[in-house]
Amino acid sequence: MKMKWIKDNQEEKKKLVIMIGDGLNDIPCLQEAGIGISINAKSELNINAADVVILSENLYKILALVRFLKKGNLFIMLNLFWAFAYNIIIMPVVAGAFYSFDI
């Protein structure tokens, strides 16, 4: 049931699915989800199946993870902006567009 729901939301609705699990029965869903989070993983299979492993049973760590992902996405966008801005400014200089001005 869970696997079908995950596949439907990821393929048909184009949504990112985050699966949170703590047992061996959650391993297929952790692998199928966009982001698999294993809480208090006690087996090697859970650790290998999940994208993120939270070693304590504190569920507030999941909120901290979501905040961290949003902040990381912000830094990626800022870096892309500055990289493109730098290249737009420097490319004419490298190509010699200002050669007649002795620059």
N, CA, C and O atoms as CSV, one atom per row, in Angstrom:
chain,resi,resn,atom,element,x,y,z
A,1,MET,N,N,0.817,-1.196,0.000
A,1,MET,CA,C,0.000,0.000,0.000
A,1,MET,C,C,0.863,1.263,0.000
A,1,MET,O,O,0.614,2.197,-0.763
A,2,LYS,N,N,1.883,1.278,0.869
A,2,LYS,CA,C,2.750,2.461,0.931
A,2,LYS,C,C,3.529,2.641,-0.369
A,2,LYS,O,O,3.687,3.757,-0.863
A,3,MET,N,N,4.012,1.523,-0.916
A,3,MET,CA,C,4.819,1.606,-2.143
A,3,MET,C,C,3.997,2.186,-3.286
A,3,MET,O,O,4.494,3.003,-4.061
A,4,LYS,N,N,2.743,1.765,-3.392
A,4,LYS,CA,C,1.884,2.271,-4.462
A,4,LYS,C,C,1.643,3.771,-4.286
A,4,LYS,O,O,1.668,4.520,-5.263
A,5,TRP,N,N,1.412,4.210,-3.059
A,5,TRP,CA,C,1.184,5.620,-2.800
A,5,TRP,C,C,2.415,6.451,-3.135
A,5,TRP,O,O,2.300,7.530,-3.717
A,6,ILE,N,N,3.603,5.947,-2.767
A,6,ILE,CA,C,4.853,6.656,-3.058
A,6,ILE,C,C,5.063,6.763,-4.557
A,6,ILE,O,O,5.406,7.833,-5.060
A,7,LYS,N,N,4.860,5.661,-5.281
A,7,LYS,CA,C,5.043,5.689,-6.735
A,7,LYS,C,C,4.050,6.631,-7.405
A,7,LYS,O,O,4.416,7.373,-8.317
A,8,ASP,N,N,2.784,6.607,-6.956
A,8,ASP,CA,C,1.774,7.490,-7.551
A,8,ASP,C,C,2.129,8.957,-7.367
A,8,ASP,O,O,2.026,9.744,-8.308
A,9,ASN,N,N,2.544,9.326,-6.174
A,9,ASN,CA,C,2.862,10.732,-5.913
A,9,ASN,C,C,4.124,11.185,-6.620
A,9,ASN,O,O,4.210,12.343,-7.029
A,10,GLN,N,N,5.096,10.317,-6.774
A,10,GLN,CA,C,6.350,10.724,-7.419
A,10,GLN,C,C,6.223,10.758,-8.926
A,10,GLN,O,O,6.760,11.662,-9.567
A,11,GLU,N,N,5.528,9.799,-9.508
A,11,GLU,CA,C,5.469,9.719,-10.970
A,11,GLU,C,C,4.330,10.544,-11.563
A,11,GLU,O,O,4.546,11.324,-12.491
A,12,GLU,N,N,3.136,10.380,-11.039
A,12,GLU,CA,C,1.982,11.033,-11.645
A,12,GLU,C,C,1.818,12.480,-11.185
A,12,GLU,O,O,1.525,13.358,-11.997
A,13,LYS,N,N,2.005,12.731,-9.904
A,13,LYS,CA,C,1.794,14.076,-9.373
A,13,LYS,C,C,3.074,14.896,-9.320
A,13,LYS,O,O,3.036,16.081,-8.988
A,14,LYS,N,N,4.209,14.281,-9.643
A,14,LYS,CA,C,5.506,14.958,-9.672
A,14,LYS,C,C,5.829,15.630,-8.337
A,14,LYS,O,O,6.263,16.782,-8.301
A,15,LYS,N,N,5.614,14.902,-7.245
A,15,LYS,CA,C,5.904,15.425,-5.915
A,15,LYS,C,C,7.074,14.664,-5.309
A,15,LYS,O,O,7.276,13.484,-5.596
A,16,LEU,N,N,7.838,15.345,-4.474
A,16,LEU,CA,C,8.915,14.709,-3.727
A,16,LEU,C,C,8.320,14.082,-2.475
A,16,LEU,O,O,7.619,14.744,-1.710
A,17,VAL,N,N,8.603,12.807,-2.275
A,17,VAL,CA,C,8.075,12.083,-1.120
A,17,VAL,C,C,9.213,11.820,-0.148
A,17,VAL,O,O,10.267,11.310,-0.527
A,18,ILE,N,N,8.983,12.176,1.114
A,18,ILE,CA,C,9.933,11.880,2.179
A,18,ILE,C,C,9.334,10.760,3.016
A,18,ILE,O,O,8.234,10.902,3.549
A,19,MET,N,N,10.051,9.647,3.132
A,19,MET,CA,C,9.589,8.509,3.922
A,19,MET,C,C,10.429,8.429,5.181
A,19,MET,O,O,11.658,8.471,5.126
A,20,ILE,N,N,9.749,8.311,6.326
A,20,ILE,CA,C,10.429,8.185,7.604
A,20,ILE,C,C,10.098,6.811,8.156
A,20,ILE,O,O,8.926,6.473,8.323
A,21,GLY,N,N,11.120,6.016,8.439
A,21,GLY,CA,C,10.883,4.675,8.942
A,21,GLY,C,C,11.907,4.265,9.975
A,21,GLY,O,O,12.979,4.861,10.083
A,22,ASP,N,N,11.558,3.224,10.743
A,22,ASP,CA,C,12.478,2.768,11.784
A,22,ASP,C,C,12.638,1.253,11.820
A,22,ASP,O,O,13.388,0.743,12.652
A,23,GLY,N,N,11.975,0.539,10.968
A,23,GLY,CA,C,12.052,-0.918,11.044
A,23,GLY,C,C,12.448,-1.562,9.734
A,23,GLY,O,O,12.618,-0.887,8.719
A,24,LEU,N,N,12.593,-2.876,9.769
A,24,LEU,CA,C,12.977,-3.621,8.570
A,24,LEU,C,C,11.879,-3.630,7.519
A,24,LEU,O,O,12.170,-3.738,6.328
A,25,ASN,N,N,10.617,-3.517,7.937
A,25,ASN,CA,C,9.530,-3.521,6.966
A,25,ASN,C,C,9.459,-2.219,6.166
A,25,ASN,O,O,8.733,-2.155,5.174
A,26,ASP,N,N,10.181,-1.197,6.568
A,26,ASP,CA,C,10.171,0.089,5.869
A,26,ASP,C,C,11.258,0.203,4.801
A,26,ASP,O,O,11.296,1.198,4.077
A,27,ILE,N,N,12.123,-0.768,4.687
A,27,ILE,CA,C,13.275,-0.673,3.777
A,27,ILE,C,C,12.863,-0.461,2.325
A,27,ILE,O,O,13.437,0.414,1.677
A,28,PRO,N,N,11.896,-1.213,1.766
A,28,PRO,CA,C,11.526,-0.948,0.360
A,28,PRO,C,C,10.987,0.468,0.143
A,28,PRO,O,O,11.261,1.088,-0.884
A,29,CYS,N,N,10.225,0.974,1.105
A,29,CYS,CA,C,9.677,2.330,0.970
A,29,CYS,C,C,10.768,3.385,1.113
A,29,CYS,O,O,10.728,4.411,0.435
A,30,LEU,N,N,11.746,3.141,1.990
A,30,LEU,CA,C,12.856,4.081,2.136
A,30,LEU,C,C,13.649,4.188,0.837
A,30,LEU,O,O,14.109,5.268,0.466
A,31,GLN,N,N,13.802,3.058,0.152
A,31,GLN,CA,C,14.542,3.073,-1.109
A,31,GLN,C,C,13.744,3.729,-2.224
A,31,GLN,O,O,14.325,4.378,-3.094
A,32,GLU,N,N,12.437,3.575,-2.216
A,32,GLU,CA,C,11.591,4.107,-3.281
A,32,GLU,C,C,11.351,5.606,-3.144
A,32,GLU,O,O,11.163,6.294,-4.147
A,33,ALA,N,N,11.356,6.114,-1.927
A,33,ALA,CA,C,11.037,7.526,-1.692
A,33,ALA,C,C,12.134,8.430,-2.225
A,33,ALA,O,O,13.270,8.005,-2.433
A,34,GLY,N,N,11.766,9.689,-2.443
A,34,GLY,CA,C,12.739,10.677,-2.898
A,34,GLY,C,C,13.823,10.889,-1.855
A,34,GLY,O,O,15.009,10.927,-2.184
A,35,ILE,N,N,13.420,11.027,-0.605
A,35,ILE,CA,C,14.346,11.125,0.517
A,35,ILE,C,C,13.887,10.117,1.563
A,35,ILE,O,O,12.767,10.209,2.067
A,36,GLY,N,N,14.736,9.167,1.888
A,36,GLY,CA,C,14.426,8.173,2.908
A,36,GLY,C,C,15.149,8.513,4.199
A,36,GLY,O,O,16.369,8.674,4.211
A,37,ILE,N,N,14.387,8.623,5.295
A,37,ILE,CA,C,14.963,8.966,6.594
A,37,ILE,C,C,14.742,7.791,7.525
A,37,ILE,O,O,13.607,7.374,7.758
A,38,SER,N,N,15.822,7.266,8.050
A,38,SER,CA,C,15.737,6.162,8.997
A,38,SER,C,C,16.027,6.699,10.387
A,38,SER,O,O,17.029,7.377,10.611
A,39,ILE,N,N,15.128,6.382,11.326
A,39,ILE,CA,C,15.275,6.851,12.696
A,39,ILE,C,C,15.765,5.706,13.563
A,39,ILE,O,O,15.193,4.616,13.560
A,40,ASN,N,N,16.827,5.968,14.304
A,40,ASN,CA,C,17.376,5.001,15.249
A,40,ASN,C,C,17.634,3.656,14.569
A,40,ASN,O,O,17.190,2.612,15.047
A,41,ALA,N,N,18.349,3.696,13.461
A,41,ALA,CA,C,18.605,2.495,12.668
A,41,ALA,C,C,19.444,1.504,13.456
A,41,ALA,O,O,20.531,1.828,13.935
A,42,LYS,N,N,18.923,0.292,13.581
A,42,LYS,CA,C,19.626,-0.744,14.323
A,42,LYS,C,C,20.225,-1.808,13.417
A,42,LYS,O,O,20.999,-2.649,13.875
A,43,SER,N,N,19.882,-1.780,12.158
A,43,SER,CA,C,20.419,-2.796,11.254
A,43,SER,C,C,21.169,-2.132,10.099
A,43,SER,O,O,20.925,-0.978,9.749
A,44,GLU,N,N,22.063,-2.884,9.539
A,44,GLU,CA,C,22.862,-2.406,8.400
A,44,GLU,C,C,21.970,-2.175,7.180
A,44,GLU,O,O,22.246,-1.291,6.369
A,45,LEU,N,N,20.914,-2.957,7.048
A,45,LEU,CA,C,20.008,-2.800,5.912
A,45,LEU,C,C,19.294,-1.443,5.954
A,45,LEU,O,O,19.152,-0.783,4.924
A,46,ASN,N,N,18.849,-1.033,7.135
A,46,ASN,CA,C,18.218,0.283,7.264
A,46,ASN,C,C,19.187,1.403,6.927
A,46,ASN,O,O,18.822,2.369,6.256
A,47,ILE,N,N,20.405,1.275,7.388
A,47,ILE,CA,C,21.405,2.316,7.134
A,47,ILE,C,C,21.701,2.418,5.642
A,47,ILE,O,O,21.853,3.520,5.116
A,48,ASN,N,N,21.784,1.286,4.960
A,48,ASN,CA,C,22.069,1.300,3.524
A,48,ASN,C,C,20.876,1.773,2.698
A,48,ASN,O,O,21.064,2.360,1.633
A,49,ALA,N,N,19.654,1.530,3.167
A,49,ALA,CA,C,18.468,1.886,2.393
A,49,ALA,C,C,18.138,3.371,2.491
A,49,ALA,O,O,17.595,3.946,1.548
A,50,ALA,N,N,18.458,3.993,3.615
A,50,ALA,CA,C,18.052,5.380,3.842
A,50,ALA,C,C,19.067,6.360,3.273
A,50,ALA,O,O,20.260,6.069,3.192
A,51,ASP,N,N,18.567,7.531,2.879
A,51,ASP,CA,C,19.448,8.617,2.454
A,51,ASP,C,C,20.002,9.361,3.658
A,51,ASP,O,O,21.143,9.823,3.642
A,52,VAL,N,N,19.182,9.475,4.711
A,52,VAL,CA,C,19.567,10.170,5.939
A,52,VAL,C,C,19.289,9.238,7.106
A,52,VAL,O,O,18.228,8.617,7.172
A,53,VAL,N,N,20.238,9.140,8.026
A,53,VAL,CA,C,20.065,8.318,9.218
A,53,VAL,C,C,20.137,9.223,10.438
A,53,VAL,O,O,21.139,9.905,10.657
A,54,ILE,N,N,19.072,9.226,11.230
A,54,ILE,CA,C,19.040,9.978,12.485
A,54,ILE,C,C,19.245,8.967,13.600
A,54,ILE,O,O,18.449,8.042,13.758
A,55,LEU,N,N,20.295,9.137,14.364
A,55,LEU,CA,C,20.694,8.123,15.324
A,55,LEU,C,C,19.913,8.171,16.636
A,55,LEU,O,O,20.010,7.235,17.429
A,56,SER,N,N,19.153,9.213,16.887
A,56,SER,CA,C,18.354,9.272,18.106
A,56,SER,C,C,16.875,9.164,17.734
A,56,SER,O,O,16.519,9.200,16.556
A,57,GLU,N,N,16.035,9.034,18.728
A,57,GLU,CA,C,14.597,8.947,18.482
A,57,GLU,C,C,13.916,10.307,18.592
A,57,GLU,O,O,12.688,10.381,18.652
A,58,ASN,N,N,14.690,11.368,18.619
A,58,ASN,CA,C,14.160,12.725,18.720
A,58,ASN,C,C,13.616,13.154,17.353
A,58,ASN,O,O,14.382,13.342,16.407
A,59,LEU,N,N,12.300,13.307,17.256
A,59,LEU,CA,C,11.680,13.644,15.980
A,59,LEU,C,C,11.883,15.099,15.588
A,59,LEU,O,O,11.658,15.455,14.431
A,60,TYR,N,N,12.300,15.944,16.514
A,60,TYR,CA,C,12.599,17.337,16.182
A,60,TYR,C,C,13.817,17.454,15.264
A,60,TYR,O,O,14.016,18.484,14.622
A,61,LYS,N,N,14.613,16.417,15.206
A,61,LYS,CA,C,15.767,16.418,14.293
A,61,LYS,C,C,15.303,16.439,12.835
A,61,LYS,O,O,16.024,16.919,11.960
A,62,ILE,N,N,14.106,15.920,12.576
A,62,ILE,CA,C,13.571,15.946,11.219
A,62,ILE,C,C,13.266,17.391,10.812
A,62,ILE,O,O,13.526,17.782,9.674
A,63,LEU,N,N,12.724,18.176,11.727
A,63,LEU,CA,C,12.477,19.594,11.441
A,63,LEU,C,C,13.786,20.339,11.192
A,63,LEU,O,O,13.869,21.190,10.307
A,64,ALA,N,N,14.801,20.009,11.979
A,64,ALA,CA,C,16.109,20.627,11.773
A,64,ALA,C,C,16.676,20.231,10.408
A,64,ALA,O,O,17.319,21.044,9.744
A,65,LEU,N,N,16.443,19.000,9.994
A,65,LEU,CA,C,16.909,18.539,8.683
A,65,LEU,C,C,16.217,19.309,7.564
A,65,LEU,O,O,16.866,19.706,6.596
A,66,VAL,N,N,14.912,19.525,7.683
A,66,VAL,CA,C,14.171,20.267,6.650
A,66,VAL,C,C,14.665,21.711,6.577
A,66,VAL,O,O,14.830,22.258,5.486
A,67,ARG,N,N,14.902,22.328,7.738
A,67,ARG,CA,C,15.453,23.694,7.747
A,67,ARG,C,C,16.834,23.724,7.101
A,67,ARG,O,O,17.156,24.646,6.351
A,68,PHE,N,N,17.635,22.728,7.391
A,68,PHE,CA,C,18.976,22.639,6.813
A,68,PHE,C,C,18.895,22.501,5.290
A,68,PHE,O,O,19.676,23.127,4.573
A,69,LEU,N,N,17.967,21.697,4.796
A,69,LEU,CA,C,17.820,21.518,3.350
A,69,LEU,C,C,17.379,22.817,2.676
A,69,LEU,O,O,17.860,23.147,1.591
A,70,LYS,N,N,16.472,23.552,3.309
A,70,LYS,CA,C,16.029,24.827,2.733
A,70,LYS,C,C,17.171,25.839,2.699
A,70,LYS,O,O,17.345,26.557,1.714
A,71,LYS,N,N,17.940,25.891,3.773
A,71,LYS,CA,C,19.063,26.829,3.820
A,71,LYS,C,C,20.138,26.430,2.807
A,71,LYS,O,O,20.750,27.293,2.177
A,72,GLY,N,N,20.365,25.141,2.652
A,72,GLY,CA,C,21.329,24.672,1.655
A,72,GLY,C,C,20.897,25.032,0.250
A,72,GLY,O,O,21.726,25.402,-0.582
A,73,ASN,N,N,19.594,24.927,-0.023
A,73,ASN,CA,C,19.071,25.293,-1.330
A,73,ASN,C,C,19.264,26.783,-1.590
A,73,ASN,O,O,19.558,27.178,-2.718
A,74,LEU,N,N,19.104,27.613,-0.566
A,74,LEU,CA,C,19.332,29.048,-0.698
A,74,LEU,C,C,20.784,29.341,-1.067
A,74,LEU,O,O,21.048,30.172,-1.937
A,75,PHE,N,N,21.725,28.664,-0.410
A,75,PHE,CA,C,23.140,28.870,-0.720
A,75,PHE,C,C,23.484,28.418,-2.138
A,75,PHE,O,O,24.308,29.042,-2.805
A,76,ILE,N,N,22.864,27.351,-2.593
A,76,ILE,CA,C,23.098,26.891,-3.970
A,76,ILE,C,C,22.626,27.947,-4.962
A,76,ILE,O,O,23.330,28.246,-5.927
A,77,MET,N,N,21.447,28.511,-4.737
A,77,MET,CA,C,20.927,29.537,-5.638
A,77,MET,C,C,21.788,30.799,-5.621
A,77,MET,O,O,22.031,31.396,-6.669
A,78,LEU,N,N,22.249,31.206,-4.442
A,78,LEU,CA,C,23.130,32.376,-4.362
A,78,LEU,C,C,24.444,32.132,-5.099
A,78,LEU,O,O,24.930,33.015,-5.806
A,79,ASN,N,N,25.016,30.956,-4.943
A,79,ASN,CA,C,26.261,30.641,-5.644
A,79,ASN,C,C,26.060,30.618,-7.151
A,79,ASN,O,O,26.921,31.086,-7.896
A,80,LEU,N,N,24.939,30.082,-7.611
A,80,LEU,CA,C,24.668,30.097,-9.050
A,80,LEU,C,C,24.517,31.521,-9.570
A,80,LEU,O,O,25.019,31.848,-10.646
A,81,PHE,N,N,23.827,32.369,-8.809
A,81,PHE,CA,C,23.665,33.766,-9.226
A,81,PHE,C,C,25.020,34.448,-9.367
A,81,PHE,O,O,25.294,35.083,-10.386
A,82,TRP,N,N,25.875,34.318,-8.342
A,82,TRP,CA,C,27.169,34.996,-8.399
A,82,TRP,C,C,28.070,34.407,-9.476
A,82,TRP,O,O,28.853,35.137,-10.085
A,83,ALA,N,N,27.979,33.117,-9.721
A,83,ALA,CA,C,28.787,32.511,-10.787
A,83,ALA,C,C,28.372,33.054,-12.155
A,83,ALA,O,O,29.224,33.398,-12.974
A,84,PHE,N,N,27.058,33.130,-12.400
A,84,PHE,CA,C,26.599,33.659,-13.686
A,84,PHE,C,C,26.912,35.144,-13.814
A,84,PHE,O,O,27.318,35.597,-14.885
A,85,ALA,N,N,26.732,35.906,-12.746
A,85,ALA,CA,C,27.042,37.338,-12.801
A,85,ALA,C,C,28.521,37.556,-13.093
A,85,ALA,O,O,28.869,38.402,-13.916
A,86,TYR,N,N,29.376,36.820,-12.443
A,86,TYR,CA,C,30.819,36.937,-12.662
A,86,TYR,C,C,31.164,36.601,-14.107
A,86,TYR,O,O,31.938,37.315,-14.744
A,87,ASN,N,N,30.596,35.525,-14.624
A,87,ASN,CA,C,30.897,35.128,-16.001
A,87,ASN,C,C,30.365,36.127,-17.023
A,87,ASN,O,O,30.991,36.340,-18.061
A,88,ILE,N,N,29.227,36.736,-16.746
A,88,ILE,CA,C,28.681,37.728,-17.674
A,88,ILE,C,C,29.572,38.966,-17.710
A,88,ILE,O,O,29.729,39.587,-18.761
A,89,ILE,N,N,30.145,39.321,-16.588
A,89,ILE,CA,C,31.019,40.497,-16.538
A,89,ILE,C,C,32.396,40.191,-17.114
A,89,ILE,O,O,32.950,41.019,-17.837
A,90,ILE,N,N,32.956,39.036,-16.818
A,90,ILE,CA,C,34.335,38.720,-17.194
A,90,ILE,C,C,34.468,38.250,-18.643
A,90,ILE,O,O,35.502,38.502,-19.263
A,91,MET,N,N,33.479,37.589,-19.195
A,91,MET,CA,C,33.605,37.047,-20.555
A,91,MET,C,C,33.925,38.109,-21.608
A,91,MET,O,O,34.785,37.859,-22.453
A,92,PRO,N,N,33.279,39.282,-21.603
A,92,PRO,CA,C,33.672,40.290,-22.592
A,92,PRO,C,C,35.113,40.769,-22.409
A,92,PRO,O,O,35.797,41.076,-23.385
A,93,VAL,N,N,35.567,40.832,-21.166
A,93,VAL,CA,C,36.949,41.253,-20.916
A,93,VAL,C,C,37.916,40.219,-21.478
A,93,VAL,O,O,38.912,40.576,-22.107
A,94,VAL,N,N,37.629,38.960,-21.257
A,94,VAL,CA,C,38.508,37.889,-21.747
A,94,VAL,C,C,38.466,37.821,-23.271
A,94,VAL,O,O,39.487,37.547,-23.901
A,95,ALA,N,N,37.311,38.063,-23.866
A,95,ALA,CA,C,37.183,37.996,-25.321
A,95,ALA,C,C,37.818,39.197,-26.015
A,95,ALA,O,O,37.963,39.190,-27.238
A,96,GLY,N,N,38.195,40.216,-25.271
A,96,GLY,CA,C,38.858,41.367,-25.867
A,96,GLY,C,C,37.908,42.447,-26.323
A,96,GLY,O,O,38.257,43.236,-27.200
A,97,ALA,N,N,36.729,42.507,-25.762
A,97,ALA,CA,C,35.746,43.514,-26.167
A,97,ALA,C,C,36.219,44.921,-25.830
A,97,ALA,O,O,35.834,45.878,-26.501
A,98,PHE,N,N,37.035,45.056,-24.816
A,98,PHE,CA,C,37.518,46.371,-24.390
A,98,PHE,C,C,38.974,46.607,-24.808
A,98,PHE,O,O,39.658,47.442,-24.216
A,99,TYR,N,N,39.443,45.886,-25.811
A,99,TYR,CA,C,40.831,45.998,-26.255
A,99,TYR,C,C,41.117,47.391,-26.815
A,99,TYR,O,O,42.214,47.921,-26.642
A,100,SER,N,N,40.149,47.967,-27.470
A,100,SER,CA,C,40.380,49.294,-28.047
A,100,SER,C,C,40.479,50.380,-26.967
A,100,SER,O,O,41.002,51.462,-27.232
A,101,PHE,N,N,39.987,50.105,-25.759
A,101,PHE,CA,C,40.088,51.045,-24.651
A,101,PHE,C,C,41.308,50.777,-23.772
A,101,PHE,O,O,41.433,51.376,-22.705
A,102,ASP,N,N,42.193,49.905,-24.188
A,102,ASP,CA,C,43.386,49.487,-23.433
A,102,ASP,C,C,43.055,48.865,-22.088
A,102,ASP,O,O,43.745,49.098,-21.095
A,103,ILE,N,N,42.004,48.080,-22.067
A,103,ILE,CA,C,41.635,47.356,-20.837
A,103,ILE,C,C,41.887,45.876,-21.064
A,103,ILE,O,O,41.650,45.066,-20.168
